[in-house]
Amino acid sequence: MPCSSDPDTVDFVQTIEDCFYIQHVLSPTRGDAVLNLVLSTDSDLVSNVNVIDQLGNSDRNMITFTIHFACEVYVSNRKIKDYIRGDYESMRTVLADINWDNFMSAPVNDCWDNFKV
């Protein structure tokens, strides 16, 4: 039986090879063909690949496999402000009640000290 060599298939296979992907499913998943793909760039990333029974009326067999990976849990102590719950109306009221001409009439460093308090 001749192999399929349409341009899309050739491009797909070439991309798999160019990216150094490894196909982990080696047993047929539909008749004599391997249609299911489990690709990785590390041969140790995937193991225990098994072709099992069909699901319902499907003409393909299902596959199971184990992925081996490790990840570090990152705990951040950074505090994130919840601006949605801000009382912006009260802020507007407080800022509107300030006489800005008097407040900012001192030398720059004094104005900054007043402002940041």
C-alpha distances in whole Angstrom, upper triangle without the diagonal:
4,7,9,12,15,19,19,16,18,21,21,19,22,24,23,24,27,29,28,26,25,22,24,21,19,18,16,18,16,14,11,12,15,16,20,22,25,26,29,31,32,30,33,33,31,31,30,27,26,23,26,26,25,28,29,26,24,20,20,22,25,25,29,30,33,34,37,40,43,45,49,51,53,57,59,62,62,64,63,65,65,66,65,68,70,74,74,77,79,78,79,82,83,82,84,87,87,90,87,90,92,89,88,91,92,90,87,86,89,87,83,85,86,83,81,83
4,7,9,12,15,16,14,14,18,18,16,19,22,21,21,24,26,26,25,24,21,24,21,19,19,17,19,17,16,13,13,15,16,20,21,24,25,28,29,31,29,33,33,31,31,31,27,27,25,27,27,26,29,30,28,25,22,21,23,26,26,29,30,33,34,37,39,43,45,48,50,52,56,57,61,61,63,61,64,63,64,64,67,69,72,72,75,77,76,77,80,81,80,82,85,85,88,85,88,90,87,86,89,89,88,84,84,86,84,81,83,84,81,79,81
4,6,9,12,13,10,11,15,14,13,15,18,17,18,21,22,22,21,20,18,20,19,17,17,15,17,16,15,13,11,13,14,17,18,21,21,24,25,27,26,30,30,28,28,28,25,25,23,25,26,25,27,29,27,24,20,19,21,24,24,27,27,30,31,33,35,39,41,45,47,49,52,54,57,57,59,58,60,60,61,60,63,65,69,69,72,74,73,73,77,78,77,78,82,82,84,82,84,86,84,82,85,86,84,81,80,83,81,77,79,80,77,75,77
4,6,9,10,7,9,12,12,11,14,16,16,17,20,21,22,20,20,18,21,19,18,19,16,17,16,16,14,12,13,13,16,17,20,20,24,25,27,27,30,29,28,29,29,25,26,23,26,26,25,27,28,26,23,20,19,21,23,24,27,27,30,31,33,35,39,40,44,46,47,51,52,56,55,57,56,58,57,58,58,61,63,66,66,69,71,70,71,74,75,74,76,79,79,81,79,81,84,81,79,83,83,82,78,78,80,78,75,77,78,75,73,75
4,6,8,6,6,10,11,10,12,14,15,16,18,20,20,20,20,19,22,21,20,21,19,20,19,19,18,15,16,15,18,18,21,21,24,25,27,27,30,30,28,30,31,27,28,26,29,29,28,29,31,29,26,23,22,24,26,26,29,29,32,31,34,35,39,40,44,46,47,51,52,56,55,57,55,57,57,58,57,60,63,66,65,68,71,69,70,73,74,73,75,78,78,80,77,80,82,80,78,81,82,80,76,76,79,77,74,76,77,73,72,74
4,6,5,6,9,10,11,12,14,16,17,18,20,22,21,22,20,23,22,22,23,21,21,20,21,20,17,17,16,19,19,22,21,24,25,28,28,32,31,30,31,32,29,29,27,30,30,28,29,31,29,25,23,22,25,26,27,30,30,33,32,35,36,39,40,44,46,47,50,51,55,54,56,54,56,55,56,55,58,61,64,63,66,69,67,68,71,72,71,72,76,76,78,75,78,80,77,76,79,80,78,75,75,77,75,72,74,75,72,70,73
4,5,5,6,8,10,10,12,14,15,16,18,20,20,21,20,24,23,23,25,23,23,23,24,22,19,19,18,20,19,22,21,23,24,27,28,31,30,29,31,33,29,30,29,31,32,30,31,33,31,27,26,24,27,28,28,30,30,33,32,34,35,38,39,42,44,45,48,49,53,52,53,52,54,53,54,53,56,58,62,61,64,66,65,65,69,70,68,70,73,73,75,72,75,77,75,73,76,77,75,71,72,74,72,69,71,72,69,67,70
4,5,5,6,9,10,10,12,14,15,17,18,18,19,18,21,21,22,23,21,21,20,22,21,18,17,15,17,16,19,18,21,22,25,26,29,28,27,29,30,27,28,26,29,29,27,28,30,28,25,23,22,24,25,25,27,27,30,29,31,32,35,36,39,41,42,45,46,49,49,50,48,50,50,50,50,53,55,58,58,61,63,62,62,66,67,65,67,70,70,72,70,72,75,72,70,74,74,73,69,69,72,69,66,68,69,66,64,67
4,5,5,6,8,10,11,12,14,16,17,16,17,15,19,18,18,20,18,18,18,19,18,14,14,12,15,14,17,16,19,20,23,23,27,26,24,26,27,24,25,23,26,27,25,26,28,27,23,21,20,22,23,22,25,25,27,27,29,31,34,35,38,40,41,45,46,50,49,51,49,51,51,52,51,54,56,60,59,62,65,63,64,67,68,67,69,72,72,74,72,74,76,74,72,76,76,75,71,71,73,71,68,70,71,68,66,68
4,5,5,6,9,10,11,12,14,15,15,17,16,19,19,19,21,20,21,21,22,20,17,16,15,17,16,18,17,19,20,23,23,27,26,25,27,29,25,27,26,29,30,28,30,32,30,27,25,23,25,25,25,27,27,29,28,30,31,34,36,39,41,42,46,47,50,50,52,50,52,52,53,53,56,58,61,61,64,66,64,65,69,69,68,70,73,73,75,72,75,77,74,72,76,76,75,71,71,73,71,68,70,71,68,66,69
4,6,5,6,9,10,10,12,14,14,16,16,20,20,21,23,22,22,22,24,23,19,18,16,18,16,18,16,18,18,22,23,26,25,25,27,29,26,28,27,29,31,29,30,32,31,27,26,24,26,26,25,27,27,28,27,29,30,33,34,37,39,40,43,44,47,47,49,47,49,49,50,49,53,55,58,57,60,63,61,62,65,66,64,66,69,69,71,68,71,73,70,69,72,72,71,67,67,69,67,64,66,68,64,62,65
4,5,5,6,9,10,11,12,11,13,13,16,16,18,20,19,19,19,22,20,16,15,13,14,12,14,13,15,16,19,20,23,22,21,24,25,22,24,23,26,27,26,27,29,28,24,23,21,22,22,21,23,23,25,24,26,27,30,31,34,36,37,40,41,45,44,46,45,47,47,48,47,51,53,56,56,59,61,59,60,64,64,63,65,68,68,70,68,70,72,69,68,71,72,70,66,66,69,67,63,65,66,63,61,64
4,5,5,6,9,10,11,10,11,11,15,15,15,18,18,18,19,21,19,15,14,13,14,12,14,12,14,15,18,18,21,21,20,22,24,21,23,22,25,27,26,27,30,29,25,23,21,22,22,21,23,22,24,23,25,26,29,31,34,36,38,41,42,46,46,48,47,49,49,50,50,53,55,59,58,62,64,62,63,66,67,66,68,71,71,73,70,73,75,72,70,74,74,72,68,68,71,69,65,67,69,65,63,66
4,5,5,6,9,10,10,13,13,17,18,18,21,21,22,23,24,22,19,17,17,18,15,16,14,15,15,18,19,22,22,22,24,26,24,26,25,29,31,30,31,34,33,29,27,25,26,26,24,26,25,26,25,26,27,30,31,34,37,38,41,42,46,46,48,46,49,49,50,50,53,55,59,58,61,63,62,63,66,67,65,67,70,70,72,69,72,74,71,69,72,72,71,67,67,69,67,64,66,67,64,62,65
4,5,5,6,8,9,12,13,16,18,19,22,22,22,23,25,24,20,18,17,17,14,15,12,13,13,16,18,21,20,20,23,25,23,25,25,28,30,29,30,33,32,28,27,24,25,25,23,25,23,24,23,24,24,27,28,31,33,34,38,39,42,42,44,43,45,45,46,46,50,51,55,54,58,60,58,59,62,63,61,63,67,66,68,65,68,70,67,65,69,69,67,63,63,66,64,60,62,64,61,58,61
4,6,5,6,5,8,9,13,14,15,18,19,19,21,23,21,18,15,15,14,11,12,9,10,10,13,14,18,17,17,19,22,19,22,22,25,27,27,28,31,30,26,25,22,23,22,20,21,20,21,19,21,22,25,26,29,32,33,36,38,42,41,44,42,45,45,47,47,50,52,55,55,58,60,58,60,63,63,62,64,67,67,69,67,69,71,68,67,70,70,68,64,64,66,65,61,63,64,61,59,61
4,5,5,6,8,10,14,16,16,19,20,21,23,25,22,19,17,17,17,14,14,11,11,10,13,14,18,18,18,20,23,21,23,24,27,29,29,31,34,33,29,28,25,25,25,23,24,22,23,21,22,23,26,28,31,33,35,38,40,43,43,46,45,48,48,49,49,52,54,58,58,61,63,61,62,66,66,64,67,70,69,71,69,71,73,70,68,71,71,70,66,65,68,66,63,64,66,63,61,63
4,5,8,11,13,17,19,20,23,24,25,26,28,26,23,20,20,20,16,16,13,13,11,14,16,19,19,20,23,26,24,26,27,30,33,32,33,36,36,32,31,28,28,27,25,26,24,25,23,24,24,26,27,30,33,34,37,38,42,42,44,43,46,46,47,48,51,53,56,56,59,61,59,60,64,64,62,64,67,67,69,66,68,70,67,65,69,68,67,63,62,65,63,60,62,64,60,58,61
4,5,9,12,15,17,19,22,23,24,26,28,26,23,20,19,18,15,14,10,10,8,11,14,17,16,17,20,23,21,24,25,28,31,31,31,35,35,31,30,27,27,26,23,24,22,22,19,20,20,23,24,26,29,30,34,35,38,38,41,40,43,43,44,45,48,49,53,53,56,58,56,57,61,61,59,62,65,64,66,63,66,68,65,63,66,66,64,60,60,62,61,57,59,61,58,55,58
4,7,10,13,16,17,20,22,23,25,27,25,22,19,19,18,14,13,10,8,6,9,11,14,14,15,18,21,19,22,24,27,30,30,31,34,35,31,30,26,26,25,22,22,20,20,18,19,19,22,23,26,29,30,34,36,39,39,42,41,44,45,47,47,50,52,55,55,59,60,58,60,63,63,62,64,67,67,69,66,69,70,67,66,69,68,67,63,62,65,63,60,61,63,60,57,60
4,7,9,12,14,17,19,19,22,24,22,19,16,16,14,11,9,6,5,5,8,9,12,12,12,15,18,16,19,20,23,26,26,27,31,31,27,26,23,22,21,18,19,17,17,15,16,17,20,22,25,28,29,33,35,38,38,41,40,43,44,45,46,48,50,54,54,57,59,57,59,62,62,61,64,66,66,68,66,68,70,67,66,69,69,67,63,62,65,63,60,61,63,60,57,60
4,6,9,11,14,16,17,20,22,20,17,14,15,13,10,8,5,5,6,7,7,10,10,10,12,15,13,16,17,21,24,24,26,29,29,26,25,21,20,19,16,16,14,15,14,15,16,20,22,25,28,30,34,36,40,40,43,42,45,45,47,47,50,52,56,56,60,61,60,61,64,64,64,66,69,68,71,68,71,73,70,68,72,71,70,66,65,67,66,62,64,65,62,60,62
4,6,7,11,13,13,16,18,16,14,10,11,9,6,6,5,7,9,10,9,12,11,10,11,13,11,13,14,17,20,21,22,26,26,22,21,17,17,16,13,14,12,14,14,16,18,21,23,27,30,32,35,37,41,42,44,43,46,46,48,48,51,53,57,57,60,62,61,62,65,66,65,67,70,70,72,70,73,74,71,70,74,73,72,68,67,69,68,64,66,67,64,61,63
4,6,9,12,12,16,18,16,14,10,12,10,7,5,6,8,10,10,8,10,10,7,8,9,7,10,11,15,18,19,21,24,25,21,20,17,15,14,11,11,9,11,11,13,16,20,22,26,28,31,34,37,40,41,44,43,46,46,48,48,50,53,57,57,60,62,61,62,66,66,65,68,70,70,73,71,74,75,72,71,74,74,73,69,68,70,69,65,66,67,64,62,64
4,6,8,9,12,14,13,11,7,9,7,6,6,8,11,14,14,12,14,13,10,10,10,7,8,8,12,15,16,18,21,22,18,17,13,12,11,8,10,9,12,13,16,19,22,25,29,31,34,37,39,43,44,46,45,48,48,50,49,52,54,58,59,62,63,62,64,67,67,67,69,72,72,75,73,76,77,74,73,77,76,75,71,71,73,71,67,68,70,67,64,66
4,7,9,12,13,11,10,7,10,9,9,10,11,14,16,16,13,15,16,13,12,12,9,9,9,13,16,17,19,23,23,20,18,14,13,13,11,12,12,15,16,19,22,25,28,32,34,37,40,43,46,47,49,49,52,51,54,53,55,58,62,62,65,67,66,68,71,71,71,73,76,76,78,76,79,81,77,76,80,80,78,75,74,76,74,71,72,73,70,68,69
4,6,9,10,8,8,6,9,9,11,12,14,17,19,19,16,18,18,15,14,12,9,8,7,10,13,14,17,20,20,17,15,12,10,11,10,12,13,16,18,21,24,28,30,34,36,39,42,45,48,49,51,50,53,53,55,54,57,59,63,64,67,68,68,69,72,73,72,75,77,77,80,78,81,83,80,79,82,82,81,77,76,78,77,73,74,75,72,70,72
4,6,6,5,5,4,7,8,11,13,15,19,21,22,19,21,21,18,17,15,12,10,8,10,12,12,15,18,17,14,12,9,8,10,10,13,15,18,20,23,26,30,33,36,38,41,44,46,50,51,52,52,54,54,56,55,57,60,63,64,67,69,68,69,72,73,73,75,78,78,81,79,82,83,80,79,83,83,82,78,78,79,78,74,75,76,73,71,73
4,7,7,6,5,6,6,10,12,15,18,22,22,20,22,21,18,17,15,12,10,7,9,9,9,12,14,14,11,9,6,5,7,8,12,14,17,19,23,26,29,31,35,37,39,42,45,48,49,50,49,52,51,53,52,54,57,61,61,64,66,65,67,70,71,70,72,75,75,78,76,79,81,78,77,81,81,80,76,76,78,76,72,73,74,71,69,71
4,6,5,7,7,9,12,15,18,22,25,26,24,26,25,21,21,19,16,14,10,11,11,9,12,14,13,10,6,5,6,9,11,15,17,21,23,26,29,33,35,39,40,42,45,48,51,52,53,52,54,53,55,54,56,59,62,63,66,68,67,68,71,72,72,74,77,77,80,78,81,83,80,79,83,83,82,79,78,80,78,75,76,77,73,71,73
4,6,8,10,12,15,18,21,24,27,28,26,28,27,24,23,21,18,15,12,13,12,11,15,16,14,12,8,8,9,13,14,18,20,24,26,29,32,36,38,42,43,46,49,51,55,55,57,55,58,57,59,57,60,63,66,67,69,71,71,72,75,76,76,78,81,81,84,82,85,87,84,83,87,87,86,82,82,83,81,78,79,80,77,75,77
4,7,9,12,15,17,20,23,25,26,24,26,26,23,22,20,17,15,12,14,15,14,18,19,18,15,12,11,11,14,15,18,20,24,25,28,31,35,38,41,43,46,49,51,55,55,57,56,59,58,60,59,61,64,67,68,71,73,72,73,76,77,76,79,81,82,84,82,85,87,84,83,87,87,86,82,82,84,82,78,80,81,77,75,77
4,6,9,11,14,16,20,22,24,22,24,24,21,20,20,16,15,12,14,15,14,17,19,18,15,11,10,11,13,14,17,19,22,23,27,29,33,35,39,41,43,46,48,52,52,54,53,55,55,56,55,58,61,64,65,67,70,69,70,73,74,73,75,78,78,81,79,82,84,81,80,83,84,82,79,78,80,78,75,76,77,74,72,74
4,6,8,11,13,16,19,20,18,21,20,17,17,17,13,12,10,13,14,14,16,19,18,15,12,9,10,11,11,14,15,19,20,23,25,29,31,35,37,39,42,45,48,49,51,49,52,52,53,52,55,58,61,62,65,67,66,67,70,71,70,72,75,75,78,76,79,81,78,77,80,80,79,75,75,77,75,72,73,74,71,68,70
4,6,10,12,16,19,20,19,22,20,18,18,18,14,14,11,14,14,13,15,17,17,13,11,8,9,10,11,14,15,19,20,23,25,29,31,34,36,38,41,43,47,47,49,47,50,49,51,50,52,55,58,59,62,64,63,64,67,68,67,69,72,73,75,73,76,78,75,74,78,78,77,73,73,75,72,69,71,72,68,66,68
4,7,10,13,17,18,17,19,17,14,15,15,11,11,10,12,13,12,14,17,17,13,12,8,9,8,8,11,12,15,16,19,22,25,27,31,32,34,38,40,43,44,45,44,47,46,48,47,49,52,55,56,59,61,60,61,64,65,65,67,69,70,73,70,74,75,72,71,75,75,74,70,70,72,70,66,68,69,65,63,65
4,6,10,13,15,14,16,14,12,13,14,11,12,11,14,16,16,17,20,20,16,16,12,12,11,9,11,11,14,14,17,19,23,24,28,30,32,35,37,41,41,43,42,44,44,46,45,48,50,54,54,57,59,58,60,63,63,63,65,68,68,70,68,71,73,70,69,73,73,71,68,67,69,67,64,65,66,63,61,63
4,7,10,11,11,13,11,8,10,12,9,11,12,15,17,17,18,22,22,19,18,15,14,12,9,10,9,11,10,13,15,19,21,24,26,29,32,34,38,38,40,39,42,42,44,44,46,49,52,53,56,58,56,58,61,62,61,63,66,66,69,67,70,71,68,67,71,71,69,66,65,67,65,62,63,64,61,58,60
4,7,9,9,12,10,9,12,14,12,14,15,18,21,21,22,25,26,22,22,18,17,16,13,13,12,13,11,13,15,18,20,24,26,28,31,33,37,37,39,39,42,42,43,43,46,48,52,52,55,57,56,57,61,61,60,62,65,65,68,65,68,70,67,65,69,69,67,64,63,65,63,60,61,62,59,57,59
4,5,7,9,7,8,11,14,13,16,18,21,24,24,25,28,29,26,25,22,21,19,16,15,12,12,10,11,12,15,17,21,23,25,29,31,34,35,37,37,40,40,42,42,45,47,51,51,54,56,54,56,59,59,59,61,64,63,66,64,66,68,65,64,67,67,65,61,60,63,61,58,59,60,57,55,57
4,7,9,8,10,13,17,16,19,21,24,27,28,28,32,33,29,29,25,24,22,19,18,16,15,12,13,13,16,17,21,24,25,29,31,34,35,38,37,40,41,43,43,46,48,52,52,55,57,55,57,60,60,59,61,64,63,66,63,66,68,64,63,66,66,64,60,59,62,60,57,58,60,57,54,56
4,5,5,8,11,14,14,18,20,24,27,28,29,32,34,30,30,26,24,22,19,18,14,13,11,10,11,14,16,19,22,24,28,30,34,35,38,38,41,42,44,44,47,49,52,53,57,58,56,58,61,61,60,63,65,65,67,65,67,69,65,64,68,67,65,61,60,63,61,58,59,61,58,55,57
4,6,7,8,12,12,16,18,21,25,26,28,31,32,29,28,24,23,21,17,16,13,12,11,10,12,15,18,22,25,27,31,33,37,38,41,41,44,45,47,47,49,52,55,56,59,61,59,61,64,64,63,66,68,68,71,68,71,72,69,68,71,70,69,65,64,66,65,61,62,64,61,58,60
4,6,7,11,12,16,19,22,25,27,28,32,33,30,30,26,24,21,18,16,12,10,9,7,10,12,16,19,22,25,28,31,35,36,39,39,42,43,46,46,48,50,54,55,58,59,58,60,63,63,62,65,67,67,70,67,70,71,68,67,70,69,68,64,63,65,64,60,61,63,60,57,59
4,7,11,11,15,18,20,24,25,26,30,31,28,28,24,22,20,16,14,10,8,6,5,7,10,13,17,20,22,26,28,32,33,36,36,39,40,42,43,45,47,51,51,55,56,55,57,60,59,59,62,64,64,66,64,67,68,65,64,68,67,65,62,60,62,61,58,58,60,57,54,56
4,7,8,11,14,17,20,22,22,26,28,25,25,21,19,16,12,10,7,6,5,6,9,13,16,19,22,25,28,31,34,36,38,38,41,41,44,44,46,48,52,53,56,58,56,58,61,61,61,64,66,66,69,67,70,71,67,67,70,70,68,65,63,65,64,60,61,63,60,57,58
4,6,9,12,15,19,21,22,26,27,25,24,21,18,15,12,9,6,5,7,8,11,15,18,22,24,27,30,33,37,38,41,41,44,44,47,47,49,51,55,56,59,60,59,61,64,64,64,67,69,69,72,70,73,74,70,70,73,73,71,68,66,68,67,63,64,66,63,60,61
4,6,10,12,16,18,19,23,25,23,22,19,16,13,10,7,5,6,9,10,14,17,21,24,26,29,32,36,39,40,43,43,46,46,48,48,50,53,56,58,61,62,61,63,66,66,66,69,71,71,74,72,75,76,73,72,76,75,74,71,69,71,70,66,67,68,65,62,64
4,7,10,13,15,17,21,22,20,19,15,12,10,7,6,4,7,10,12,16,19,22,26,28,31,34,37,40,42,44,43,46,46,49,48,50,53,56,57,61,62,61,63,66,66,66,69,71,71,74,72,75,77,73,73,76,76,75,71,70,72,70,67,67,69,66,63,64
4,6,10,12,14,18,20,17,17,13,10,8,5,5,6,10,13,16,19,22,25,29,31,34,37,39,43,44,46,46,49,48,51,50,52,55,58,59,62,64,63,65,68,68,68,71,73,73,76,74,78,79,76,75,79,79,77,74,73,74,73,69,70,71,68,65,67
4,7,9,12,15,16,14,13,10,6,6,4,7,9,13,16,19,22,25,28,32,33,36,39,42,45,46,48,47,50,49,52,51,53,56,59,60,63,65,64,66,69,69,69,71,74,74,77,76,79,80,77,76,80,80,79,75,74,76,74,71,72,73,70,67,69
4,7,9,12,14,12,12,10,6,5,6,7,11,14,17,20,24,27,29,33,34,37,40,43,46,47,48,48,50,49,52,51,53,56,59,60,63,65,64,66,69,69,69,72,74,75,78,76,79,81,78,77,81,81,80,77,76,77,75,72,73,73,70,68,69
4,7,9,11,10,10,8,5,6,8,10,14,17,20,24,27,30,32,36,37,40,42,45,48,49,50,49,52,51,53,52,53,57,60,61,64,65,65,67,69,70,70,73,75,76,79,77,81,82,79,79,82,83,82,78,77,79,77,74,74,75,72,70,71
4,6,7,6,7,6,4,6,9,12,16,19,22,25,28,31,33,37,37,40,43,45,48,49,50,49,51,50,52,50,52,56,59,60,62,64,64,65,68,69,69,71,74,75,78,76,80,81,78,78,81,82,81,78,77,78,76,73,74,75,71,69,70
4,6,6,8,8,7,7,10,13,16,19,22,25,28,31,32,36,36,39,41,43,46,47,48,46,49,47,49,47,49,53,56,57,59,61,61,62,65,66,66,68,71,72,75,74,77,78,75,75,79,79,79,75,75,76,74,71,72,72,69,67,68
4,6,9,10,10,10,14,16,20,23,25,29,31,34,36,39,39,42,44,46,49,49,50,49,50,49,51,49,50,54,57,58,60,62,62,64,66,67,68,69,72,73,76,75,78,80,77,77,81,81,81,77,77,78,76,73,74,74,71,68,70
4,6,9,10,12,16,18,22,25,28,31,33,37,38,41,42,44,46,48,51,52,52,51,53,51,53,51,53,56,59,60,62,64,64,65,68,69,69,71,74,75,78,77,80,82,79,79,82,83,83,79,79,80,78,75,76,76,73,70,72
4,5,8,9,13,16,19,23,25,29,31,34,36,39,39,42,44,46,50,50,51,49,51,49,51,49,51,55,58,58,61,63,63,64,67,68,68,70,73,73,76,75,78,80,77,77,80,81,80,77,76,78,76,73,74,74,71,69,70
4,7,10,13,17,20,23,25,29,32,35,37,40,41,43,46,48,52,52,53,51,53,52,54,52,54,57,61,61,64,66,66,67,70,71,71,72,75,76,79,77,80,82,79,79,83,83,82,79,78,80,78,75,76,76,73,71,72
4,7,9,13,16,20,22,25,28,31,33,37,38,40,43,45,49,49,50,49,51,50,52,50,52,56,59,59,62,64,64,65,68,69,69,71,73,74,77,75,78,80,77,77,80,81,80,76,76,77,75,72,73,74,71,68,70
4,7,10,13,17,19,23,26,29,31,35,36,39,41,44,47,48,49,48,50,49,51,50,52,55,59,59,62,64,64,65,68,69,69,71,73,74,77,75,79,80,77,77,80,81,80,76,75,77,75,72,73,73,70,68,69
4,7,10,14,16,20,22,26,28,31,32,35,38,40,44,44,46,44,47,46,48,47,49,52,55,56,59,61,60,62,65,66,66,68,70,71,74,72,75,77,74,73,77,77,77,73,72,74,72,68,69,70,67,64,66
4,7,10,13,16,19,23,25,28,30,33,35,38,41,42,44,43,46,45,47,46,48,51,55,56,59,60,60,61,64,65,65,67,70,70,73,71,74,76,73,72,76,76,75,71,70,72,70,67,68,69,66,63,64
4,7,10,13,16,20,22,25,27,30,32,35,39,40,42,41,44,43,46,45,47,50,53,54,57,59,58,60,63,63,63,66,68,68,71,70,73,74,71,71,74,74,73,70,69,70,68,65,66,67,64,61,62
4,7,10,13,16,19,23,24,27,30,33,37,38,40,39,42,42,45,44,46,49,52,53,57,58,57,59,62,62,62,65,67,67,70,68,72,73,69,69,73,72,71,68,66,68,67,63,64,65,62,59,61
4,6,10,13,16,19,21,24,27,30,34,35,37,37,40,40,43,43,44,47,51,52,55,56,55,57,60,60,60,63,65,65,68,66,70,71,67,67,70,70,69,65,64,66,64,61,61,62,60,57,58
4,6,10,13,16,18,21,24,27,31,32,34,34,37,38,40,40,42,45,48,49,53,54,53,55,58,58,57,60,62,62,65,63,67,68,64,64,67,67,65,62,60,62,61,57,58,59,56,54,55
4,7,10,14,16,19,23,26,29,31,33,33,37,37,40,40,42,44,48,49,53,54,52,55,58,57,57,60,62,62,65,63,66,67,63,63,66,66,64,61,59,61,60,56,57,58,55,52,54
4,7,10,13,16,19,22,26,27,30,30,34,34,37,37,39,41,45,46,50,50,49,52,54,54,54,57,59,58,61,59,62,63,60,59,63,62,60,57,55,57,56,52,53,54,52,49,50
4,7,10,13,16,19,23,24,27,28,31,32,35,36,37,40,43,44,48,49,47,50,52,52,52,55,57,56,59,57,60,61,57,57,60,59,58,54,53,54,54,50,50,52,49,46,47
4,6,9,13,15,19,21,23,24,28,29,32,33,34,36,40,41,44,45,44,46,49,48,48,51,53,52,55,53,56,57,54,53,56,56,54,51,49,51,50,46,46,48,46,42,44
4,6,9,12,16,18,21,22,25,27,30,31,32,34,38,39,43,43,41,44,47,46,46,49,51,50,53,51,54,55,51,51,54,53,52,48,46,48,47,43,43,45,43,40,41
4,6,10,13,15,18,19,22,24,27,28,29,31,35,36,40,40,38,41,44,43,43,46,48,47,50,49,52,52,49,48,52,51,50,46,45,46,45,41,41,43,40,37,38
4,6,10,12,14,16,19,21,24,26,27,28,32,33,37,37,35,38,41,40,40,43,45,44,47,45,48,49,45,45,48,47,46,43,41,42,41,38,38,39,37,34,35
4,7,9,12,13,17,19,22,24,24,26,29,31,34,34,33,36,38,37,37,41,42,41,45,43,46,46,43,43,46,45,44,41,39,40,39,36,35,37,35,31,32
4,5,8,10,14,16,19,21,22,23,27,28,32,31,30,33,35,34,34,37,39,38,41,39,42,43,39,39,42,41,40,37,35,36,36,32,32,33,31,28,29
4,6,9,13,15,18,21,21,22,25,26,30,29,28,31,33,31,32,35,36,36,39,37,40,40,37,37,40,39,38,35,33,34,33,30,29,30,28,25,26
4,6,10,13,15,18,18,19,22,24,27,27,25,28,30,29,29,32,34,33,36,34,37,37,34,34,37,36,35,32,30,31,30,27,27,28,26,22,23
4,6,9,12,15,15,15,19,20,24,23,21,25,27,25,26,29,30,30,33,32,35,35,31,32,35,35,34,31,29,30,29,25,25,26,24,20,21
4,6,9,12,12,13,17,18,21,21,20,22,25,24,24,27,29,29,32,30,34,34,31,31,35,34,34,31,30,30,29,25,26,26,23,20,22
4,6,9,9,9,13,14,18,17,16,19,21,20,21,24,25,25,29,27,31,31,28,28,32,32,32,29,28,28,26,24,24,24,21,18,19
4,6,6,7,11,12,16,16,15,18,20,20,21,23,25,26,29,28,32,32,29,30,34,34,34,31,31,31,28,26,26,26,23,21,21
4,5,5,9,9,13,14,13,15,18,18,18,20,22,23,26,25,29,30,27,27,31,32,32,29,29,29,26,24,25,24,21,19,20
4,6,9,9,12,14,14,15,18,19,19,21,24,25,28,27,31,32,29,30,34,35,35,32,32,32,29,27,28,27,24,23,23
4,7,9,11,12,12,15,17,17,18,21,22,24,27,27,31,31,28,30,33,34,35,33,32,32,29,27,27,26,23,22,22
4,6,9,9,9,11,13,14,15,17,19,20,23,23,27,28,25,26,30,30,32,29,29,28,25,24,24,23,20,19,19
4,6,6,7,9,10,11,13,14,16,18,21,21,25,26,23,25,28,30,31,29,29,28,25,24,24,22,19,19,19
4,5,5,6,9,10,10,12,14,16,19,19,23,24,21,23,26,28,29,27,27,26,23,22,23,21,18,18,18
4,5,5,6,9,10,10,12,15,18,19,22,23,21,23,26,28,30,28,29,28,24,24,25,22,19,20,20
4,5,5,6,9,10,11,13,17,17,21,21,19,21,25,26,28,27,27,25,23,22,22,20,17,18,17
4,5,5,6,8,10,11,15,15,19,19,17,19,22,23,25,23,24,22,19,19,19,17,14,15,15
4,6,5,6,9,10,13,13,17,18,16,18,21,23,25,24,24,23,20,20,21,18,15,17,17
4,6,5,6,9,12,13,17,18,16,18,21,23,26,25,25,24,20,21,21,18,16,18,17
4,6,5,7,11,12,15,15,13,16,19,20,23,22,22,20,17,18,18,15,13,14,14
4,5,5,9,9,13,13,11,13,16,18,21,19,20,18,15,16,16,13,11,13,13
4,6,8,9,12,13,12,14,17,19,22,21,23,21,17,18,19,16,14,17,17
4,7,9,12,12,11,14,16,19,22,21,22,20,17,18,19,15,14,17,16
4,6,9,9,8,10,13,15,18,17,19,16,13,15,15,12,11,14,14
4,6,6,6,9,10,13,16,16,18,16,13,15,16,13,12,16,16
4,5,5,6,8,11,14,13,15,14,10,13,14,11,10,14,15
4,6,6,6,10,13,13,16,14,11,14,16,13,13,17,17
4,6,5,8,12,13,15,12,10,13,14,11,12,16,16
4,6,7,10,11,12,10,7,10,11,8,8,12,12
4,6,8,8,10,9,5,9,11,9,9,12,13
4,7,8,11,9,7,11,13,11,12,15,16
4,6,8,6,6,9,10,10,11,14,15
4,6,5,6,9,10,11,12,14,16
4,5,5,6,9,10,10,12,14
4,5,5,6,9,10,11,13
4,5,5,6,9,10,11
4,5,5,6,9,10
4,5,5,6,9
4,6,6,6
4,6,6
4,6
4
